[in-house]
Amino acid sequence: MCVCAACCCCQTSDEQIVKPVVSVYPAASRAHLEGKSSLLCVASDMFPPLVRFSWKRQKDNGNEEDVTSAEGEQLELRESGRTTSILLIPQRENSTYKYRCSVHHEGDTVEAQTEQGNEGLVTVKSYLI
């Protein structure tokens, strides 16, 4: 039996929390033709499946800031086994920032970040904070 008083989801006592695997990828899309670049942040293999995304960006000088809706459009897709956040950003900003995606899950946060500006994304670092 499941009783939810102050939680966002129900789970029985024999189900274990599994932290998400988080990855960030560049995405090719029509938005590129409209002067925008896309980043995908994929959270997968977690239980329970509910997560919350946030994005930050860091300039070359090291200053970090939250990405607001004025600086980048955010979309979210939920599928079985994974949830994806898509960040659309103006191309003029694509090489001056490193971007970091944070996935909030069951009180913990897992992050993945680009190694360089999003113009040449190749690898990400993913870690639990």
The first five atom37 places (N, CA, C, CB, O) and aatype in JSON, in Angstrom:
{
  "aatype": [12, 4, 19, 4, 0, 0, 4, 4, 4, 4, 5, 16, 15, 3, 6, 5, 9, 19, 11, 14, 19, 19, 15, 19, 18, 14, 0, 0, 15, 1, 0, 8, 10, 6, 7, 11, 15, 15, 10, 10, 4, 19, 0, 15, 3, 12, 13, 14, 14, 10, 19, 1, 13, 15, 17, 11, 1, 5, 11, 3, 2, 7, 2, 6, 6, 3, 19, 16, 15, 0, 6, 7, 6, 5, 10, 6, 10, 1, 6, 15, 7, 1, 16, 16, 15, 9, 10, 10, 9, 14, 5, 1, 6, 2, 15, 16, 18, 11, 18, 1, 4, 15, 19, 8, 8, 6, 7, 3, 16, 19, 6, 0, 5, 16, 6, 5, 7, 2, 6, 7, 10, 19, 16, 19, 11, 15, 18, 10, 9],
  "atom_mask": [
    [1, 1, 1, 1, 1],
    [1, 1, 1, 1, 1],
    [1, 1, 1, 1, 1],
    [1, 1, 1, 1, 1],
    [1, 1, 1, 1, 1],
    [1, 1, 1, 1, 1],
    [1, 1, 1, 1, 1],
    [1, 1, 1, 1, 1],
    [1, 1, 1, 1, 1],
    [1, 1, 1, 1, 1],
    [1, 1, 1, 1, 1],
    [1, 1, 1, 1, 1],
    [1, 1, 1, 1, 1],
    [1, 1, 1, 1, 1],
    [1, 1, 1, 1, 1],
    [1, 1, 1, 1, 1],
    [1, 1, 1, 1, 1],
    [1, 1, 1, 1, 1],
    [1, 1, 1, 1, 1],
    [1, 1, 1, 1, 1],
    [1, 1, 1, 1, 1],
    [1, 1, 1, 1, 1],
    [1, 1, 1, 1, 1],
    [1, 1, 1, 1, 1],
    [1, 1, 1, 1, 1],
    [1, 1, 1, 1, 1],
    [1, 1, 1, 1, 1],
    [1, 1, 1, 1, 1],
    [1, 1, 1, 1, 1],
    [1, 1, 1, 1, 1],
    [1, 1, 1, 1, 1],
    [1, 1, 1, 1, 1],
    [1, 1, 1, 1, 1],
    [1, 1, 1, 1, 1],
    [1, 1, 1, 0, 1],
    [1, 1, 1, 1, 1],
    [1, 1, 1, 1, 1],
    [1, 1, 1, 1, 1],
    [1, 1, 1, 1, 1],
    [1, 1, 1, 1, 1],
    [1, 1, 1, 1, 1],
    [1, 1, 1, 1, 1],
    [1, 1, 1, 1, 1],
    [1, 1, 1, 1, 1],
    [1, 1, 1, 1, 1],
    [1, 1, 1, 1, 1],
    [1, 1, 1, 1, 1],
    [1, 1, 1, 1, 1],
    [1, 1, 1, 1, 1],
    [1, 1, 1, 1, 1],
    [1, 1, 1, 1, 1],
    [1, 1, 1, 1, 1],
    [1, 1, 1, 1, 1],
    [1, 1, 1, 1, 1],
    [1, 1, 1, 1, 1],
    [1, 1, 1, 1, 1],
    [1, 1, 1, 1, 1],
    [1, 1, 1, 1, 1],
    [1, 1, 1, 1, 1],
    [1, 1, 1, 1, 1],
    [1, 1, 1, 1, 1],
    [1, 1, 1, 0, 1],
    [1, 1, 1, 1, 1],
    [1, 1, 1, 1, 1],
    [1, 1, 1, 1, 1],
    [1, 1, 1, 1, 1],
    [1, 1, 1, 1, 1],
    [1, 1, 1, 1, 1],
    [1, 1, 1, 1, 1],
    [1, 1, 1, 1, 1],
    [1, 1, 1, 1, 1],
    [1, 1, 1, 0, 1],
    [1, 1, 1, 1, 1],
    [1, 1, 1, 1, 1],
    [1, 1, 1, 1, 1],
    [1, 1, 1, 1, 1],
    [1, 1, 1, 1, 1],
    [1, 1, 1, 1, 1],
    [1, 1, 1, 1, 1],
    [1, 1, 1, 1, 1],
    [1, 1, 1, 0, 1],
    [1, 1, 1, 1, 1],
    [1, 1, 1, 1, 1],
    [1, 1, 1, 1, 1],
    [1, 1, 1, 1, 1],
    [1, 1, 1, 1, 1],
    [1, 1, 1, 1, 1],
    [1, 1, 1, 1, 1],
    [1, 1, 1, 1, 1],
    [1, 1, 1, 1, 1],
    [1, 1, 1, 1, 1],
    [1, 1, 1, 1, 1],
    [1, 1, 1, 1, 1],
    [1, 1, 1, 1, 1],
    [1, 1, 1, 1, 1],
    [1, 1, 1, 1, 1],
    [1, 1, 1, 1, 1],
    [1, 1, 1, 1, 1],
    [1, 1, 1, 1, 1],
    [1, 1, 1, 1, 1],
    [1, 1, 1, 1, 1],
    [1, 1, 1, 1, 1],
    [1, 1, 1, 1, 1],
    [1, 1, 1, 1, 1],
    [1, 1, 1, 1, 1],
    [1, 1, 1, 1, 1],
    [1, 1, 1, 0, 1],
    [1, 1, 1, 1, 1],
    [1, 1, 1, 1, 1],
    [1, 1, 1, 1, 1],
    [1, 1, 1, 1, 1],
    [1, 1, 1, 1, 1],
    [1, 1, 1, 1, 1],
    [1, 1, 1, 1, 1],
    [1, 1, 1, 1, 1],
    [1, 1, 1, 1, 1],
    [1, 1, 1, 0, 1],
    [1, 1, 1, 1, 1],
    [1, 1, 1, 1, 1],
    [1, 1, 1, 0, 1],
    [1, 1, 1, 1, 1],
    [1, 1, 1, 1, 1],
    [1, 1, 1, 1, 1],
    [1, 1, 1, 1, 1],
    [1, 1, 1, 1, 1],
    [1, 1, 1, 1, 1],
    [1, 1, 1, 1, 1],
    [1, 1, 1, 1, 1],
    [1, 1, 1, 1, 1]
  ],
  "atom_positions": [
    [[0.84, -1.18, 0.0], [0.0, 0.0, 0.0], [0.88, 1.24, 0.0], [-0.95, 0.0, 1.22], [1.92, 1.27, 0.66]],
    [[0.48, 2.23, -0.72], [1.27, 3.45, -0.84], [0.49, 4.62, -0.28], [1.66, 3.72, -2.31], [-0.67, 4.83, -0.64]],
    [[1.12, 5.38, 0.58], [0.49, 6.56, 1.14], [1.38, 7.75, 0.84], [0.24, 6.42, 2.68], [2.55, 7.76, 1.22]],
    [[0.83, 8.74, 0.17], [1.62, 9.93, -0.18], [1.06, 11.13, 0.57], [1.59, 10.2, -1.72], [-0.03, 11.6, 0.28]],
    [[1.81, 11.6, 1.53], [1.38, 12.77, 2.28], [2.1, 14.01, 1.77], [1.65, 12.59, 3.79], [1.46, 14.98, 1.36]],
    [[3.42, 13.97, 1.78], [4.18, 15.15, 1.38], [5.22, 14.82, 0.32], [4.87, 15.78, 2.59], [6.2, 15.54, 0.17]],
    [[5.0, 13.74, -0.4], [5.99, 13.38, -1.42], [5.43, 13.66, -2.81], [6.4, 11.89, -1.29], [4.23, 13.84, -2.99]],
    [[6.34, 13.68, -3.79], [5.9, 13.96, -5.15], [5.58, 12.69, -5.91], [6.96, 14.75, -5.89], [5.0, 12.75, -6.99]],
    [[5.94, 11.56, -5.36], [5.66, 10.3, -6.04], [5.59, 9.19, -5.02], [6.72, 10.0, -7.12], [6.13, 9.31, -3.92]],
    [[4.94, 8.11, -5.39], [4.79, 6.98, -4.47], [5.79, 5.89, -4.81], [3.37, 6.42, -4.51], [6.08, 5.63, -5.98]],
    [[6.3, 5.25, -3.77], [7.14, 4.08, -3.97], [6.95, 3.17, -2.78], [8.63, 4.47, -4.17], [6.72, 3.65, -1.66]],
    [[7.06, 1.88, -2.99], [6.95, 0.95, -1.89], [8.31, 0.78, -1.25], [6.38, -0.4, -2.35], [9.33, 1.16, -1.83]],
    [[8.32, 0.21, -0.07], [9.57, 0.13, 0.7], [10.62, -0.76, 0.05], [9.27, -0.38, 2.08], [11.8, -0.61, 0.35]],
    [[10.23, -1.68, -0.83], [11.22, -2.57, -1.44], [11.81, -2.01, -2.74], [10.6, -3.91, -1.72], [12.66, -2.66, -3.34]],
    [[11.38, -0.83, -3.17], [11.93, -0.21, -4.37], [13.06, 0.74, -3.99], [10.83, 0.53, -5.17], [12.87, 1.63, -3.16]],
    [[14.22, 0.56, -4.58], [15.4, 1.35, -4.27], [15.48, 2.59, -5.16], [16.67, 0.51, -4.42], [15.12, 2.54, -6.34]],
    [[15.95, 3.7, -4.59], [16.2, 4.9, -5.39], [17.44, 4.65, -6.24], [16.38, 6.16, -4.48], [18.47, 4.21, -5.73]],
    [[17.34, 4.94, -7.52], [18.47, 4.81, -8.44], [18.73, 6.18, -9.04], [18.19, 3.74, -9.56], [17.84, 6.78, -9.65]],
    [[19.94, 6.69, -8.86], [20.31, 8.01, -9.36], [20.38, 8.01, -10.89], [21.65, 8.47, -8.76], [20.72, 6.99, -11.49]],
    [[20.07, 9.14, -11.52], [20.09, 9.19, -12.98], [21.51, 9.22, -13.55], [19.34, 10.41, -13.46], [22.44, 9.7, -12.9]],
    [[21.64, 8.71, -14.75], [22.84, 8.89, -15.55], [22.57, 10.14, -16.39], [23.18, 7.61, -16.46], [21.54, 10.22, -17.06]],
    [[23.48, 11.12, -16.35], [23.24, 12.4, -17.01], [24.3, 12.65, -18.08], [23.23, 13.56, -15.98], [25.49, 12.49, -17.82]],
    [[23.86, 13.05, -19.27], [24.76, 13.35, -20.39], [24.29, 14.61, -21.09], [24.85, 12.16, -21.38], [23.09, 14.88, -21.16]],
    [[25.23, 15.39, -21.63], [24.91, 16.59, -22.41], [25.45, 16.4, -23.82], [25.51, 17.88, -21.75], [26.59, 15.97, -24.0]],
    [[24.63, 16.72, -24.81], [25.0, 16.55, -26.22], [24.64, 17.8, -27.01], [24.31, 15.31, -26.82], [23.68, 18.49, -26.68]],
    [[25.41, 18.1, -28.06], [24.95, 19.13, -29.01], [23.89, 18.5, -29.9], [26.15, 19.71, -29.86], [23.9, 17.29, -30.11]],
    [[23.0, 19.31, -30.43], [21.95, 18.76, -31.28], [21.88, 19.56, -32.57], [20.58, 18.78, -30.57], [21.91, 20.79, -32.56]],
    [[21.78, 18.85, -33.67], [21.57, 19.51, -34.97], [20.07, 19.65, -35.15], [22.23, 18.69, -36.16], [19.31, 18.7, -34.94]],
    [[19.64, 20.84, -35.55], [18.21, 21.06, -35.74], [17.99, 22.22, -36.69], [17.51, 21.32, -34.4], [18.94, 22.88, -37.12]],
    [[16.74, 22.46, -37.01], [16.41, 23.62, -37.85], [16.66, 24.92, -37.12], [14.95, 23.55, -38.3], [16.84, 25.96, -37.74]],
    [[16.67, 24.86, -35.79], [16.95, 26.07, -35.01], [18.31, 26.64, -35.38], [16.88, 25.77, -33.49], [18.53, 27.84, -35.3]],
    [[19.24, 25.75, -35.79], [20.58, 26.19, -36.19], [20.48, 27.17, -37.36], [21.46, 24.98, -36.57], [21.26, 28.12, -37.44]],
    [[19.55, 26.94, -38.25], [19.36, 27.82, -39.4], [18.75, 29.16, -38.99], [18.47, 27.15, -40.44], [18.87, 30.15, -39.71]],
    [[18.11, 29.19, -37.84], [17.48, 30.41, -37.34], [18.38, 31.16, -36.36], [16.16, 30.08, -36.67], [17.91, 32.03, -35.63]],
    [[19.66, 30.83, -36.34], [20.59, 31.52, -35.47], [20.63, 31.02, -34.05], [0.0, 0.0, 0.0], [21.03, 31.74, -33.14]],
    [[20.2, 29.76, -33.84], [20.22, 29.18, -32.5], [20.97, 27.87, -32.52], [18.79, 28.98, -31.96], [21.04, 27.18, -33.54]],
    [[21.53, 27.52, -31.37], [22.15, 26.21, -31.17], [21.35, 25.48, -30.1], [23.66, 26.34, -30.76], [20.67, 26.1, -29.29]],
    [[21.44, 24.15, -30.11], [20.7, 23.35, -29.15], [21.63, 22.46, -28.35], [19.65, 22.49, -29.85], [22.59, 21.91, -28.88]],
    [[21.35, 22.34, -27.06], [22.03, 21.38, -26.2], [20.97, 20.46, -25.63], [22.84, 22.1, -25.06], [19.89, 20.91, -25.23]],
    [[21.27, 19.17, -25.58], [20.38, 18.19, -24.97], [20.99, 17.72, -23.67], [20.11, 16.99, -25.93], [22.19, 17.41, -23.62]],
    [[20.21, 17.66, -22.62], [20.63, 17.07, -21.36], [19.7, 15.89, -21.12], [20.59, 18.11, -20.16], [18.5, 16.06, -20.96]],
    [[20.27, 14.68, -21.09], [19.47, 13.47, -20.97], [19.72, 12.84, -19.6], [19.81, 12.47, -22.1], [20.86, 12.56, -19.24]],
    [[18.65, 12.63, -18.86], [18.7, 11.9, -17.58], [18.02, 10.56, -17.82], [17.99, 12.71, -16.4], [16.88, 10.5, -18.27]],
    [[18.73, 9.47, -17.53], [18.17, 8.15, -17.81], [18.49, 7.17, -16.69], [18.72, 7.63, -19.15], [19.32, 7.42, -15.82]],
    [[17.79, 6.04, -16.74], [18.02, 4.91, -15.83], [17.83, 5.25, -14.36], [19.4, 4.38, -16.04], [18.53, 4.71, -13.51]],
    [[16.87, 6.15, -14.04], [16.67, 6.52, -12.64], [15.34, 5.98, -12.13], [16.72, 8.05, -12.48], [14.42, 5.69, -12.89]],
    [[15.28, 5.86, -10.82], [14.02, 5.51, -10.16], [13.93, 6.27, -8.86], [13.91, 3.97, -9.92], [14.92, 6.32, -8.12]],
    [[12.82, 6.86, -8.56], [11.64, 7.04, -9.41], [11.96, 7.94, -10.6], [10.48, 7.63, -8.61], [12.98, 8.62, -10.59]],
    [[11.12, 7.95, -11.62], [11.46, 8.61, -12.88], [11.31, 10.13, -12.91], [10.64, 8.04, -13.94], [11.6, 10.74, -13.93]],
    [[10.86, 10.75, -11.83], [10.66, 12.21, -11.84], [11.95, 12.95, -11.54], [9.59, 12.6, -10.82], [12.62, 12.67, -10.55]],
    [[12.29, 13.9, -12.41], [13.48, 14.74, -12.22], [13.13, 16.19, -12.54], [14.66, 14.25, -13.13], [12.11, 16.47, -13.16]],
    [[14.0, 17.1, -12.11], [13.86, 18.52, -12.42], [15.19, 19.0, -12.97], [13.42, 19.36, -11.16], [16.24, 18.69, -12.4]],
    [[15.17, 19.76, -14.07], [16.38, 20.24, -14.73], [16.62, 21.71, -14.42], [16.29, 20.04, -16.24], [15.68, 22.48, -14.2]],
    [[17.89, 22.1, -14.4], [18.26, 23.51, -14.41], [19.56, 23.63, -15.21], [18.43, 24.1, -12.95], [20.34, 22.68, -15.28]],
    [[19.78, 24.79, -15.82], [20.96, 25.05, -16.64], [21.73, 26.23, -16.08], [20.57, 25.3, -18.11], [21.14, 27.2, -15.62]],
    [[23.06, 26.14, -16.13], [23.94, 27.26, -15.78], [24.94, 27.42, -16.91], [24.67, 27.03, -14.39], [25.19, 26.5, -17.68]],
    [[25.52, 28.61, -16.99], [26.57, 28.84, -17.98], [27.71, 29.58, -17.3], [26.03, 29.64, -19.21], [27.52, 30.33, -16.35]],
    [[28.92, 29.34, -17.84], [30.12, 29.94, -17.26], [30.92, 30.6, -18.37], [30.98, 28.88, -16.52], [31.22, 29.98, -19.39]],
    [[31.26, 31.87, -18.16], [32.09, 32.6, -19.12], [33.55, 32.19, -18.95], [31.93, 34.13, -18.94], [33.91, 31.51, -17.98]],
    [[34.38, 32.61, -19.89], [35.81, 32.33, -19.82], [36.45, 32.87, -18.55], [36.52, 32.9, -21.03], [37.43, 32.31, -18.07]],
    [[35.9, 33.96, -18.0], [36.47, 34.56, -16.8], [36.08, 33.8, -15.53], [36.03, 36.01, -16.68], [36.5, 34.18, -14.44]],
    [[35.28, 32.74, -15.66], [34.92, 31.92, -14.52], [33.61, 32.27, -13.85], [0.0, 0.0, 0.0], [33.11, 31.5, -13.03]],
    [[33.02, 33.42, -14.19], [31.74, 33.79, -13.59], [30.64, 32.86, -14.08], [31.38, 35.27, -13.92], [30.52, 32.6, -15.28]],
    [[29.83, 32.37, -13.14], [28.76, 31.44, -13.48], [27.41, 32.08, -13.2], [28.91, 30.12, -12.69], [27.24, 32.83, -12.24]],
    [[26.43, 31.76, -14.06], [25.09, 32.32, -13.88], [24.05, 31.32, -14.34], [24.95, 33.64, -14.65], [24.31, 30.46, -15.18]],
    [[22.84, 31.45, -13.77], [21.72, 30.63, -14.21], [21.31, 31.07, -15.61], [20.53, 30.74, -13.22], [21.38, 32.25, -15.94]],
    [[20.88, 30.12, -16.42], [20.35, 30.45, -17.74], [18.86, 30.73, -17.55], [20.59, 29.28, -18.79], [18.1, 29.86, -17.12]],
    [[18.45, 31.95, -17.88], [17.05, 32.33, -17.73], [16.33, 32.16, -19.06], [16.92, 33.79, -17.23], [16.96, 31.92, -20.09]],
    [[15.02, 32.29, -19.04], [14.25, 32.14, -20.28], [14.58, 33.24, -21.28], [12.75, 32.16, -19.97], [14.36, 33.06, -22.48]],
    [[15.1, 34.36, -20.81], [15.5, 35.43, -21.72], [16.78, 35.08, -22.48], [15.69, 36.74, -20.96], [17.02, 35.59, -23.57]],
    [[17.61, 34.19, -21.89], [18.89, 33.83, -22.5], [18.85, 32.52, -23.25], [19.95, 33.76, -21.44], [19.75, 32.23, -24.04]],
    [[17.83, 31.72, -23.03], [17.73, 30.44, -23.71], [16.38, 29.8, -23.47], [0.0, 0.0, 0.0], [15.88, 29.78, -22.34]],
    [[15.79, 29.29, -24.53], [14.49, 28.62, -24.41], [14.71, 27.18, -23.96], [13.71, 28.66, -25.75], [15.57, 26.49, -24.49]],
    [[13.93, 26.73, -22.98], [14.07, 25.37, -22.48], [12.81, 24.56, -22.77], [14.36, 25.38, -20.97], [11.69, 25.01, -22.52]],
    [[13.02, 23.36, -23.3], [11.94, 22.43, -23.59], [12.24, 21.13, -22.86], [11.77, 22.19, -25.13], [13.4, 20.84, -22.56]],
    [[11.21, 20.34, -22.56], [11.42, 19.09, -21.86], [10.61, 17.98, -22.51], [11.06, 19.22, -20.37], [9.44, 18.17, -22.85]],
    [[11.23, 16.82, -22.67], [10.57, 15.64, -23.24], [10.68, 14.49, -22.24], [11.2, 15.24, -24.61], [11.76, 14.22, -21.73]],
    [[9.57, 13.83, -21.97], [9.57, 12.67, -21.07], [9.2, 11.43, -21.87], [8.58, 12.88, -19.88], [8.19, 11.4, -22.57]],
    [[10.06, 10.41, -21.77], [9.82, 9.13, -22.41], [10.06, 8.05, -21.38], [10.74, 8.94, -23.67], [10.62, 8.32, -20.31]],
    [[9.66, 6.86, -21.68], [9.9, 5.75, -20.78], [11.4, 5.54, -20.6], [9.23, 4.46, -21.3], [12.11, 5.32, -21.58]],
    [[11.89, 5.61, -19.38], [13.3, 5.36, -19.11], [14.2, 6.58, -19.17], [0.0, 0.0, 0.0], [15.36, 6.5, -18.77]],
    [[13.7, 7.71, -19.66], [14.55, 8.9, -19.73], [13.72, 10.17, -19.85], [15.53, 8.79, -20.9], [12.58, 10.16, -20.32]],
    [[14.34, 11.27, -19.43], [13.76, 12.6, -19.58], [14.84, 13.48, -20.17], [13.22, 13.17, -18.22], [16.0, 13.4, -19.76]],
    [[14.48, 14.32, -21.13], [15.44, 15.16, -21.83], [15.05, 16.62, -21.72], [15.55, 14.75, -23.31], [13.89, 16.99, -21.92]],
    [[16.04, 17.46, -21.4], [15.86, 18.91, -21.42], [16.61, 19.43, -22.64], [16.37, 19.59, -20.09], [17.77, 19.07, -22.86]],
    [[15.96, 20.28, -23.42], [16.58, 20.88, -24.6], [16.73, 22.37, -24.34], [15.73, 20.61, -25.9], [15.75, 23.06, -24.03]],
    [[17.95, 22.87, -24.47], [18.23, 24.29, -24.28], [18.56, 24.9, -25.64], [19.39, 24.51, -23.27], [19.54, 24.51, -26.27]],
    [[17.74, 25.86, -26.09], [17.99, 26.59, -27.33], [18.65, 27.91, -26.96], [16.67, 26.82, -28.15], [18.08, 28.7, -26.21]],
    [[19.84, 28.15, -27.5], [20.59, 29.36, -27.16], [21.01, 30.1, -28.42], [21.83, 29.01, -26.31], [21.24, 29.47, -29.45]],
    [[21.11, 31.42, -28.36], [21.56, 32.19, -29.52], [22.98, 31.8, -29.91], [21.49, 33.71, -29.23], [23.84, 31.64, -29.04]],
    [[23.24, 31.64, -31.21], [24.57, 31.23, -31.67], [25.64, 32.24, -31.3], [24.57, 31.02, -33.16], [26.81, 31.86, -31.16]],
    [[25.28, 33.49, -31.16], [26.3, 34.49, -30.83], [26.94, 34.2, -29.47], [25.69, 35.89, -30.84], [28.03, 34.69, -29.18]],
    [[26.26, 33.42, -28.63], [26.79, 33.11, -27.31], [27.42, 31.72, -27.25], [25.7, 33.21, -26.27], [27.9, 31.31, -26.2]],
    [[27.42, 31.0, -28.37], [27.77, 29.6, -28.31], [29.22, 29.3, -28.0], [27.43, 28.97, -29.58], [29.52, 28.2, -27.51]],
    [[30.14, 30.2, -28.25], [31.54, 29.88, -27.98], [32.08, 30.62, -26.77], [32.39, 30.2, -29.19], [33.23, 30.39, -26.38]],
    [[31.3, 31.5, -26.18], [31.8, 32.26, -25.04], [31.41, 31.65, -23.7], [31.29, 33.68, -25.11], [31.86, 32.13, -22.66]],
    [[30.61, 30.6, -23.71], [30.16, 29.99, -22.47], [30.39, 28.49, -22.46], [28.69, 30.28, -22.24], [30.38, 27.84, -23.51]],
    [[30.6, 27.94, -21.26], [30.47, 26.51, -21.01], [29.11, 26.35, -20.36], [31.66, 25.94, -20.1], [28.72, 27.18, -19.54]],
    [[28.4, 25.31, -20.7], [27.07, 25.09, -20.15], [27.06, 23.86, -19.25], [26.04, 24.92, -21.28], [27.75, 22.87, -19.51]],
    [[26.27, 23.95, -18.17], [26.16, 22.83, -17.24], [24.68, 22.56, -16.97], [26.91, 23.13, -15.91], [23.9, 23.47, -16.69]],
    [[24.33, 21.31, -17.07], [22.97, 20.86, -16.79], [22.96, 20.18, -15.43], [22.45, 19.89, -17.91], [23.79, 19.32, -15.15]],
    [[22.02, 20.57, -14.58], [21.85, 19.93, -13.28], [20.53, 19.18, -13.28], [21.89, 20.98, -12.11], [19.5, 19.72, -13.69]],
    [[20.57, 17.94, -12.81], [19.37, 17.12, -12.72], [19.11, 16.87, -11.24], [19.52, 15.78, -13.52], [19.93, 16.25, -10.55]],
    [[17.98, 17.35, -10.76], [17.62, 17.21, -9.35], [16.69, 16.01, -9.22], [16.94, 18.52, -8.8], [15.65, 15.93, -9.88]],
    [[17.09, 15.07, -8.34], [16.35, 13.81, -8.22], [16.4, 13.33, -6.77], [16.94, 12.73, -9.17], [17.48, 13.06, -6.24]],
    [[15.25, 13.22, -6.14], [15.14, 12.67, -4.79], [16.12, 13.3, -3.8], [15.36, 11.18, -4.84], [16.74, 12.59, -3.01]],
    [[16.27, 14.61, -3.85], [17.11, 15.32, -2.89], [18.58, 15.42, -3.28], [0.0, 0.0, 0.0], [19.33, 16.12, -2.6]],
    [[19.0, 14.76, -4.34], [20.38, 14.83, -4.82], [20.41, 15.55, -6.16], [21.01, 13.41, -4.94], [19.39, 15.73, -6.81]],
    [[21.62, 15.96, -6.56], [21.8, 16.61, -7.85], [22.94, 15.93, -8.6], [22.09, 18.14, -7.68], [24.01, 15.7, -8.04]],
    [[22.69, 15.59, -9.85], [23.73, 15.05, -10.73], [23.91, 16.08, -11.84], [23.34, 13.62, -11.31], [22.94, 16.58, -12.4]],
    [[25.18, 16.4, -12.16], [25.47, 17.42, -13.16], [26.31, 16.86, -14.3], [26.18, 18.62, -12.52], [27.07, 15.91, -14.12]],
    [[26.15, 17.48, -15.46], [27.0, 17.2, -16.61], [27.3, 18.54, -17.25], [26.32, 16.2, -17.64], [26.43, 19.41, -17.32]],
    [[28.54, 18.72, -17.72], [28.89, 20.01, -18.32], [29.69, 19.81, -19.58], [29.69, 20.86, -17.33], [30.33, 18.78, -19.8]],
    [[29.64, 20.83, -20.42], [30.42, 20.81, -21.65], [31.87, 21.06, -21.3], [29.9, 21.86, -22.66], [32.17, 21.74, -20.32]],
    [[32.77, 20.53, -22.1], [34.2, 20.73, -21.89], [34.68, 22.05, -22.45], [34.98, 19.6, -22.51], [35.71, 22.58, -22.03]],
    [[33.92, 22.6, -23.4], [34.28, 23.87, -24.03], [32.99, 24.52, -24.48], [35.27, 23.68, -25.23], [31.91, 23.99, -24.23]],
    [[33.09, 25.66, -25.13], [31.88, 26.3, -25.64], [31.12, 25.32, -26.51], [0.0, 0.0, 0.0], [31.71, 24.39, -27.05]],
    [[29.81, 25.51, -26.66], [29.0, 24.5, -27.32], [29.24, 24.39, -28.81], [27.56, 24.8, -27.08], [28.61, 23.55, -29.47]],
    [[30.13, 25.19, -29.38], [30.42, 25.07, -30.8], [31.15, 23.78, -31.11], [31.25, 26.26, -31.26], [31.04, 23.27, -32.23]],
    [[31.89, 23.24, -30.17], [32.65, 22.03, -30.44], [32.5, 21.0, -29.34], [0.0, 0.0, 0.0], [33.5, 20.43, -28.89]],
    [[31.29, 20.75, -28.91], [31.08, 19.79, -27.83], [31.53, 18.41, -28.24], [29.61, 19.76, -27.43], [31.2, 17.92, -29.32]],
    [[32.29, 17.81, -27.38], [32.7, 16.45, -27.65], [32.44, 15.56, -26.44], [34.17, 16.41, -28.03], [31.84, 14.5, -26.58]],
    [[32.88, 15.98, -25.29], [32.72, 15.16, -24.1], [32.07, 15.95, -22.99], [34.07, 14.63, -23.64], [32.0, 17.18, -23.02]],
    [[31.6, 15.23, -22.01], [31.02, 15.87, -20.84], [31.62, 15.26, -19.59], [29.47, 15.72, -20.83], [32.13, 14.14, -19.61]],
    [[31.55, 16.0, -18.52], [31.89, 15.48, -17.2], [30.57, 15.33, -16.47], [32.9, 16.41, -16.42], [29.75, 16.25, -16.47]],
    [[30.34, 14.2, -15.87], [29.12, 13.97, -15.11], [29.5, 13.6, -13.7], [28.24, 12.88, -15.77], [30.37, 12.74, -13.5]],
    [[28.87, 14.22, -12.72], [29.21, 13.93, -11.33], [28.05, 14.24, -10.42], [30.44, 14.73, -10.9], [27.18, 15.05, -10.74]],
    [[28.04, 13.56, -9.26], [27.02, 13.76, -8.25], [27.51, 14.81, -7.29], [26.69, 12.43, -7.51], [28.65, 14.75, -6.82]],
    [[26.65, 15.8, -6.97], [27.06, 16.81, -6.0], [26.16, 16.75, -4.78], [27.02, 18.22, -6.62], [26.35, 17.53, -3.84]]
  ]
}
